[in-house]
Each structure stands twice: as structure tokens, then as C-alpha cells.
Amino acid sequence: MTRLHCACHAPIIEVMDTKSTTDVSEMDLNGKLLIAMPGMGDPRFANSVVFMCAHSDEGAMGLIVNKTTDELRLRDLLEQLDIKRGEDARDLPVHFGGPVEHGRGFVLHDYGYHSSISTLDVNDDFAMTATMDILEDLAEGRGPSHNIVALGYAGWGPGQLESELGQNAWLTVDADKAIVFDTPDATKWEAALKKLGIDALALSAEAGRA
């Protein structure tokens, strides 16, 4: 069984410091959604929707928000971490956040909740916390009202994501809470494309003829 661990005091990851963001090919992907194009070479990202938590000239970090793990739910993670689950706790699914540090836990949530240790405010709608106290709050039925619990993250080195965008591996669109938190995982990819005015079936058919 995958083991979850959360940082308690250290910054989440180095690229989290978006305050130092400089010009990255005039792109700012913080708070955007990446939509994997059909034919994505890496099967781990096939039909994925990635919420971008951080993007700077030092690299980028995001969480896949439409793929759940098969074997884990929140109750399993709380049990591993010896966190007592209260009667009001919701039994949430656990998402596959990405292939990097897949034993590390992250919670993407709506803006407003702040950990007493460390929370990254992405924009006015979204924030991300990777410290133990948010799991303790969720175990008691508290914490953010909208959230995605994920293991692992998607990471890119300097210029890597920009290169992939230049190769048309991804489309980008502004994130909204309805897609990220309220849309079923199975239809988030189509919903994100629809926000761009793109029909998923037509895009897939076009890619199949390429």
C-alpha cells in the first residue's frame, strides 16, 4: 500500500515560491488548467487535466485532477497516518496527482482555508496545502468545503513545459471551481475542452487522422 507523508514545516517544493516569478516566455500558467491533447506520448497523462499550482522560470508544478487511485481512499490514508477519523469525516477518493513523489500528499482546495503551517494561495479561487494539519481537519469533518486529496504531483524543469506547449502537447484554459471540484472525473477532460469551445469527439477524431 502506498504510504502518504506530508511536510510539516518545510516549503512544499522549491518551485512553490511564485513571488519570484520572472518572465517565462511571457507565460503565466498559475491557476490554469492543462488539457492533454490526444496522442499524448506519456500514458500517465493521457486525457489528463492538470491544475497548475506554480509556474516560474525555475519550473512548474501541478496536480492531475481527473484520475483517482484504484486502491486508496481518504480513510486508508488517515489510518496509515494514525489520524483518528471522526463521525463527520467524508470518505473522499484519493487522486493520482502525478508521477513525481507519488507517496507525498497534497490537497488542492478552494481559497479561504489556511493551514497554520503552510498554504499556497494560487489565486482568489484556489489554494494548495501539503501539511498534516489539513488531513487532521478533514478527519474531523472540518477543513475546506471543496478539496481534492492527491498523491504525487506533475513537475517540469525550467523550460520543459514551455517546450511541450510549443509541441502542442497541451491546451490551456482558465480553471474554475465547477470543473475542478464539481464535475465528475470521467468528464473533466471533455468539460475543460468545452470551455475552450472544442468538441472532444471532433478533436479525438482529428487526432486519429493525423
C-alpha positions in Angstrom: 0.0 0.0 0.0 1.2 3.5 -0.9 2.4 5.4 2.1 1.4 9.1 2.5 3.7 11.7 4.0 3.2 15.4 4.4 5.8 18.0 5.0 5.3 19.6 8.4 7.4 22.8 8.3 9.4 22.9 5.1 8.2 24.6 1.9 6.1 22.2 -0.3 8.6 22.2 -3.1 11.2 24.7 -4.3 9.2 26.0 -7.3 6.3 26.9 -5.0 7.8 30.4 -4.5 5.8 32.1 -7.2 6.6 35.5 -5.8 10.0 35.3 -7.5 8.4 34.5 -10.9 10.1 36.3 -13.7 9.4 36.3 -17.4 8.9 32.8 -18.6 8.4 33.3 -22.4 5.7 35.7 -21.4 3.6 32.9 -20.0 1.9 32.7 -16.6 0.2 29.4 -16.1 -0.5 29.8 -12.4 -4.1 28.8 -11.7 -4.6 27.4 -15.3 -5.7 24.0 -16.4 -3.5 22.0 -18.8 -5.6 19.7 -21.1 -3.7 16.8 -22.5 -4.0 16.6 -26.3 -5.0 13.2 -27.9 -1.9 11.2 -28.7 -0.1 12.3 -25.5 3.1 10.2 -25.5 3.2 9.6 -21.8 0.3 7.2 -20.9 0.3 8.6 -17.3 -1.0 11.9 -18.7 -3.4 10.5 -21.3 -6.7 12.5 -21.2 -5.5 14.3 -18.1 -6.5 17.7 -16.7 -3.7 19.3 -14.7 -4.3 22.2 -12.3 -1.2 24.4 -12.3 -0.2 25.3 -8.7 3.1 27.0 -9.5 4.9 28.2 -12.6 8.1 30.3 -12.8 11.4 30.4 -14.6 12.6 27.7 -12.1 10.0 25.2 -13.4 6.4 24.2 -12.9 4.2 22.1 -10.6 0.7 20.9 -11.0 -1.8 18.2 -9.8 -3.8 15.9 -12.1 -7.4 16.4 -11.0 -9.3 13.8 -13.0 -7.6 10.5 -12.2 -8.3 8.6 -8.9 -6.2 5.8 -7.4 -7.8 2.4 -7.5 -6.8 1.1 -4.1 -6.9 4.1 -1.7 -9.5 6.3 -0.1 -9.0 9.0 2.5 -9.9 6.6 5.3 -7.0 4.4 4.3 -4.6 7.4 4.4 -5.8 8.5 7.8 -5.4 5.0 9.1 -1.8 4.9 7.8 -1.0 8.2 9.5 -2.7 7.3 12.8 -5.2 10.1 12.4 -8.5 9.3 14.1 -11.4 9.7 11.8 -14.4 11.5 13.3 -18.1 10.8 12.6 -18.4 13.8 10.4 -15.5 13.0 8.1 -16.2 12.5 4.4 -14.7 9.4 2.8 -13.1 11.1 -0.1 -11.4 9.4 -3.1 -7.6 9.8 -3.4 -6.4 11.2 -6.8 -3.2 10.4 -8.7 -1.7 13.8 -8.6 1.2 12.9 -10.9 4.3 10.7 -11.2 6.7 12.7 -9.1 6.9 11.7 -5.4 3.8 9.6 -5.6 4.0 8.9 -1.8 3.6 12.5 -1.0 0.2 14.0 -0.2 -1.3 17.3 -1.4 -4.7 18.8 -1.0 -6.0 21.2 -3.7 -8.8 23.2 -2.2 -10.9 26.4 -2.5 -9.5 29.7 -1.3 -10.2 30.6 2.3 -8.8 27.7 4.2 -5.4 28.3 5.6 -3.2 25.8 7.3 -1.5 27.0 10.5 1.8 25.8 9.0 1.8 26.5 5.3 -0.8 27.0 2.5 0.0 28.2 -1.0 -2.6 30.7 -2.3 -2.7 30.2 -6.1 -5.3 32.8 -6.8 -8.6 34.1 -5.5 -10.3 30.8 -6.1 -7.7 28.1 -5.4 -5.1 27.2 -2.8 -3.0 24.1 -2.0 -1.8 22.6 1.3 0.6 19.8 1.8 0.9 19.7 5.6 -0.5 17.2 8.1 -2.9 19.6 9.7 -5.3 19.8 6.7 -5.7 16.0 6.9 -6.4 16.3 10.6 -9.1 18.9 9.8 -10.6 16.7 7.1 -10.7 13.8 9.5 -12.8 15.9 11.9 -15.2 17.0 9.1 -13.6 20.4 9.1 -11.3 22.0 6.6 -12.1 23.3 3.1 -15.5 22.6 1.7 -14.1 21.8 -1.7 -11.0 19.7 -2.0 -9.1 17.1 -3.9 -6.7 14.8 -2.0 -3.9 13.7 -4.2 -0.7 11.6 -4.0 2.2 12.8 -6.1 2.4 15.7 -8.5 3.4 16.6 -12.0 6.6 18.5 -12.3 8.6 20.2 -15.1 12.1 21.6 -15.1 13.0 25.1 -16.4 11.6 25.5 -19.9 10.3 21.9 -20.1 6.6 22.7 -20.0 7.0 25.6 -22.4 8.7 23.2 -24.8 5.8 20.8 -24.5 3.3 23.6 -25.1 5.3 24.6 -28.2 4.9 21.0 -29.4 1.1 21.2 -28.9 1.1 18.5 -26.3 -1.2 20.6 -24.1 -4.0 23.1 -24.4 -4.5 25.7 -21.6 -7.7 27.3 -20.1 -8.6 29.3 -17.0 -9.5 27.0 -14.2 -12.9 27.3 -12.5 -14.2 25.5 -9.4 -17.1 23.9 -11.2 -14.8 21.9 -13.4 -12.2 21.1 -10.8 -14.4 20.3 -7.8 -17.9 19.6 -9.1 -17.5 17.8 -12.4 -17.2 14.0 -12.3 -13.6 12.9 -13.0 -14.7 10.9 -16.0 -16.0 14.1 -17.8 -13.5 16.8 -16.6 -11.4 16.4 -19.8 -14.4 17.0 -22.0 -15.7 19.8 -19.8 -12.3 21.6 -19.9 -12.2 21.3 -23.7 -15.8 22.6 -23.9 -14.8 25.7 -22.0 -12.4 26.4 -25.0 -15.2 25.8 -27.4 -13.7 22.5 -28.6 -15.7 19.3 -29.1 -13.8 16.4 -27.5 -15.1 13.9 -30.1 -14.1 16.0 -33.0 -10.7 16.6 -31.5 -10.1 12.9 -30.9 -11.2 12.1 -34.5 -8.9 14.7 -35.9 -6.0 13.4 -33.9 -6.8 9.9 -35.1 -6.4 11.0 -38.7 -3.1 12.8 -38.1 
